[in-house]
Amino acid sequence: SPEAELMLLVDYEALTQAPAQVMQLVYQFIDQPYFDHDFNNLEYREEEFDTMMKTPDLHTVKRQVKYQPRATILPPDLFDKFSELSFWERDLNSQASRISKQD
């Protein structure tokens, strides 16, 4: 779309493994001065919304930003099928910007 250049996709692994560096890139993207975040002192919960959507803890942010690998609950064939749909991990000649662990 014409607004694609305004979109920034941020990879979970990149953000959780190097939060300060990724956030500096986010601030550069939005052309704002960097705000020094405390990545060891965060907490956020949206229990009411998550309960309504039947997605417990989906919007819960734990105290410390850190990478936590998660095992899939999907059968291997479905996991493989859906992992191919991760469009944000491929270069599709989009005008959108992307921060990933490979960048």
Backbone bond lengths (Angstrom), bond angles and torsions (degrees), N, CA, C in turn:
res aa  C-N    CA-C-N  psi(-1)  N-CA   C-N-CA  omega(-1)  CA-C   N-CA-C  phi
1 S - - - 1.454 - - 1.525 109.46 -
2 P 1.290 116.77 165.53 1.473 119.45 178.69 1.534 113.07 -62.60
3 E 1.317 117.26 -21.99 1.469 120.88 -178.86 1.522 112.87 -92.48
4 A 1.321 118.94 2.32 1.468 121.41 -176.42 1.518 112.24 -56.71
5 E 1.312 117.76 -34.14 1.468 119.72 -179.49 1.525 112.77 -66.53
6 L 1.331 117.08 -12.18 1.462 121.23 177.84 1.527 112.23 -90.81
7 M 1.330 117.00 -4.06 1.457 121.64 -176.49 1.533 110.77 -96.43
8 L 1.318 114.61 138.07 1.459 121.67 176.45 1.521 108.13 -125.44
9 L 1.321 116.73 118.43 1.464 122.21 176.69 1.516 108.03 -96.33
10 V 1.333 116.50 127.32 1.462 121.61 -178.10 1.523 108.37 -116.15
11 D 1.305 116.45 121.83 1.457 123.33 -179.96 1.529 110.27 -72.13
12 Y 1.328 116.01 133.89 1.466 121.97 -179.75 1.529 111.81 -56.67
13 E 1.329 116.50 -47.30 1.465 119.33 -177.73 1.523 111.39 -63.27
14 A 1.317 117.34 -40.90 1.465 120.31 178.63 1.525 110.48 -62.75
15 L 1.323 116.31 -46.53 1.465 120.28 -178.47 1.519 111.80 -63.61
16 T 1.325 117.28 -42.29 1.462 119.63 -175.91 1.518 113.39 -80.21
17 Q 1.328 118.02 -21.72 1.459 120.27 179.24 1.530 112.75 -90.98
18 A 1.333 116.73 -25.13 1.472 120.20 -179.83 1.529 109.00 -144.61
19 P 1.333 117.26 64.27 1.467 119.67 -172.75 1.532 114.49 -60.82
20 A 1.305 119.08 -40.97 1.471 120.27 -178.25 1.528 110.93 -65.02
21 Q 1.322 116.74 -43.89 1.462 120.22 -179.23 1.526 110.83 -66.71
22 V 1.331 116.99 -41.65 1.462 120.17 -179.84 1.525 110.32 -66.14
23 M 1.318 116.99 -42.67 1.467 118.91 -179.94 1.526 111.30 -65.62
24 Q 1.325 118.29 -33.00 1.460 119.80 174.77 1.526 110.17 -61.75
25 L 1.329 117.00 -39.86 1.465 120.50 177.27 1.524 111.57 -67.28
26 V 1.321 117.15 -36.16 1.469 120.72 176.83 1.525 110.01 -62.64
27 Y 1.333 116.36 -46.22 1.462 119.89 179.07 1.526 111.59 -63.57
28 Q 1.321 117.80 -37.02 1.466 120.03 175.00 1.524 110.25 -62.54
29 F 1.326 116.58 -42.11 1.455 121.44 -178.66 1.531 111.14 -61.99
30 I 1.329 117.28 -41.82 1.465 120.35 -178.48 1.530 112.19 -88.89
31 D 1.340 115.26 3.99 1.467 121.91 176.11 1.535 112.07 55.51
32 Q 1.328 113.80 50.69 1.463 120.61 178.43 1.517 109.12 -128.96
33 P 1.329 117.47 153.10 1.463 119.41 176.72 1.529 110.10 -64.90
34 Y 1.316 115.50 144.23 1.459 120.74 -178.24 1.516 110.94 -68.79
35 F 1.304 115.60 136.84 1.459 123.36 174.23 1.525 107.00 -105.70
36 D 1.311 117.99 128.20 1.460 122.54 -177.56 1.528 109.60 -76.44
37 H 1.321 116.37 108.94 1.463 122.68 -178.31 1.524 111.10 -90.46
38 D 1.312 115.76 152.07 1.460 121.91 173.78 1.531 107.42 -101.88
39 F 1.316 117.24 97.38 1.461 122.19 -175.06 1.521 113.15 -78.89
40 N 1.321 116.88 2.42 1.460 121.46 176.07 1.522 111.80 -107.98
41 N 1.320 116.27 7.53 1.464 119.35 -175.99 1.530 110.37 -144.97
42 L 1.315 115.58 62.27 1.460 121.89 178.71 1.514 108.88 -123.73
43 E 1.302 116.29 146.68 1.460 120.73 170.43 1.516 107.69 -158.57
44 Y 1.326 115.23 139.06 1.455 120.96 176.73 1.518 108.35 -156.37
45 R 1.304 115.94 139.33 1.460 121.42 177.76 1.522 108.54 -137.57
46 E 1.289 115.45 146.14 1.462 121.79 175.70 1.530 107.26 -134.39
47 E 1.344 114.58 60.30 1.457 121.55 -171.95 1.525 113.00 -60.97
48 E 1.317 116.95 -44.17 1.466 119.93 -176.46 1.540 111.05 -61.70
49 F 1.315 116.33 -46.33 1.456 120.62 179.22 1.527 110.92 -64.69
50 D 1.335 116.35 -45.79 1.462 120.58 -179.78 1.530 111.38 -62.29
51 T 1.315 117.47 -38.20 1.463 121.02 177.78 1.521 110.09 -65.85
52 M 1.304 116.61 -44.54 1.461 121.06 179.55 1.537 110.67 -60.76
53 M 1.335 116.71 -37.94 1.461 121.32 -178.37 1.536 112.52 -87.37
54 K 1.346 116.14 -2.34 1.471 121.72 -178.19 1.542 111.56 59.58
55 T 1.318 114.26 40.88 1.471 121.69 178.28 1.534 108.34 -130.07
56 P 1.329 116.75 70.93 1.477 118.87 -175.03 1.526 112.76 -56.04
57 D 1.325 114.12 132.19 1.472 123.53 175.91 1.528 114.76 66.43
58 L 1.320 118.21 11.81 1.465 119.45 -179.50 1.528 111.30 -61.13
59 H 1.307 117.51 -37.36 1.463 121.21 -177.98 1.530 112.17 -106.51
60 T 1.313 116.70 29.30 1.460 121.02 177.57 1.524 108.96 -93.30
61 V 1.319 115.53 126.35 1.462 121.83 176.55 1.519 106.76 -106.69
62 K 1.319 115.73 122.67 1.464 119.89 -179.22 1.519 110.57 -77.96
63 R 1.297 116.02 167.61 1.465 123.26 -173.25 1.526 113.10 -57.92
64 Q 1.324 117.56 -43.46 1.463 120.92 -176.32 1.523 109.83 -112.26
65 V 1.319 115.22 135.16 1.462 120.03 175.29 1.516 107.83 -79.79
66 K 1.327 115.83 115.63 1.461 120.68 177.29 1.518 108.25 -158.35
67 Y 1.304 114.24 153.79 1.457 120.43 -179.39 1.517 110.57 -73.56
68 Q 1.315 116.21 131.45 1.456 121.70 175.96 1.526 107.91 -132.09
69 P 1.324 117.18 103.32 1.460 118.43 178.14 1.525 110.11 -63.73
70 R 1.305 115.21 145.33 1.457 119.77 -178.80 1.516 109.74 -125.78
71 A 1.294 114.72 138.84 1.460 119.83 175.82 1.530 108.51 -79.42
72 T 1.306 115.51 141.88 1.455 119.45 178.52 1.525 110.32 -76.73
73 I 1.309 115.88 151.89 1.463 120.58 174.22 1.527 110.18 -100.24
74 L 1.332 115.62 -2.67 1.458 120.41 -179.79 1.524 111.16 -81.18
75 P 1.320 116.84 149.20 1.469 119.04 171.76 1.532 108.86 -62.25
76 P 1.330 118.03 150.13 1.469 121.35 -175.03 1.530 114.22 -53.47
77 D 1.328 118.42 -39.37 1.461 119.59 -178.60 1.524 111.80 -66.47
78 L 1.328 117.58 -38.51 1.467 120.29 177.36 1.522 111.13 -70.78
79 F 1.325 116.17 -40.09 1.461 119.54 178.20 1.528 110.57 -59.16
80 D 1.322 117.10 -46.20 1.465 121.27 178.88 1.525 111.11 -61.98
81 K 1.317 116.21 -42.34 1.466 120.65 -179.52 1.527 111.05 -62.17
82 F 1.328 116.75 -48.53 1.459 120.07 -176.59 1.528 112.82 -74.77
83 S 1.323 118.06 -26.50 1.456 119.51 178.07 1.524 110.92 -66.61
84 E 1.322 116.91 -24.81 1.466 120.79 175.96 1.525 112.08 -69.20
85 L 1.326 117.10 -16.54 1.464 121.59 -179.13 1.525 112.72 -89.15
86 S 1.311 117.94 5.52 1.465 121.96 -178.80 1.529 109.47 -75.49
87 F 1.319 115.70 74.30 1.461 121.81 -174.39 1.520 112.83 -59.91
88 W 1.319 117.19 -29.58 1.464 120.57 -176.73 1.524 112.20 -70.90
89 E 1.332 117.51 -12.30 1.457 120.42 179.55 1.529 112.19 -91.63
90 R 1.324 116.86 -5.28 1.466 120.48 -178.06 1.523 109.68 -117.15
91 D 1.308 115.34 151.95 1.458 120.87 175.87 1.526 108.32 -85.51
92 L 1.324 115.89 109.00 1.459 120.57 -178.31 1.524 111.27 -110.16
93 N 1.324 116.46 29.31 1.460 121.32 -177.57 1.521 111.70 56.68
94 S 1.302 116.39 35.52 1.457 121.52 178.41 1.520 109.46 -86.10
95 Q 1.299 115.96 152.73 1.461 121.38 174.75 1.530 111.79 -83.26
96 A 1.338 116.64 -7.24 1.458 120.80 179.43 1.531 109.42 -68.53
97 S 1.321 115.62 149.26 1.464 120.72 176.44 1.506 109.11 -92.80
98 R 1.329 115.77 158.10 1.456 119.84 -176.12 1.531 109.53 -144.86
99 I 1.328 115.24 138.15 1.458 121.98 171.09 1.520 105.70 -116.20
100 S 1.314 116.34 118.99 1.452 119.99 178.72 1.516 109.64 -136.27
101 K 1.310 116.44 169.93 1.458 119.39 -177.41 1.510 112.28 -67.41
102 Q 1.336 119.02 -16.51 1.465 122.22 177.38 1.536 111.46 -82.53
103 D 1.346 117.47 -20.83 1.478 120.95 -174.84 1.507 111.66 -74.43
